[in-house]
Structure formats: structure tokens, C-alpha cells
């Protein structure tokens, strides 16, 4: 069985992530907007030093 390779984040997705965080969106809402998993959103936010709303 193959292991799926994680989809790379584009610069525009990271900018949308920042915009949504500033608007007060949580990980689940951001994930839905970007078409990604909430865990992936949390991981990227943490790697960029961004605090997400609970």
C-alpha cells in the first residue's frame, strides 16, 4: 500500500490562512475554506508561528 504524499501549501493558501485567522476563523472553518484537513491547518499555522482560535 502506498503512503500518500502531503499536498504542498502554496503561497496564496498561506496568505488566505493568515487572512482567515485575522478574521477570527478557527481551524475547522479555515480547513473547509481551503479544502484541507483541520490538522493540516493547525500544523501549518504552528510552523508559521500563528495562533489559532480554539
N, C-alpha and C positions, 0 to 999 in steps of 0.2 A: 504494500500500500504506500502511495506517495504522501509525503508531507507537503501541505500547501505552503507556498511562499507568501509571506505577508505582502499586501499591496503597499507600495511606497506612497508616502504622502507628498503631494505636490505643494509648491509654494502657495498657490491660490487656496488650497484646502487649509493650510496653516493660517493664512490670513482670515479665512472665514471662521476658523476656530476662534481666533482672537476676537473677532467682531462679535460672535455669538456669546463668548464669555463676558465681554464688556456689557452686552445687553442683559446679562443675568441668567442666561440659559444654563441648565445642568447638563451633565454628561449624556443622559438618555435623549434629551431633546437635540443636542448637538449631533449625536450619533445618527439620529433619524434624518436630520438635515443633510448630513454628509454621506449617508449611505454606508456607515461603518458601525462596528460594534462599540458599545459603551466602554469596554475595557481598552480598546484601541485608542479611543479618545482620551481616556484617563492617562494612559501610558504616554501619549504624545504631549499632553499638557504637562505632565510631570517632567518630561525630558526638556521642555522649553521653560520650565520654572513658572508655570501658570497655575494659579489656584482655582479650582472648580467649585462651584456652588454645590452643596450637598443635596 
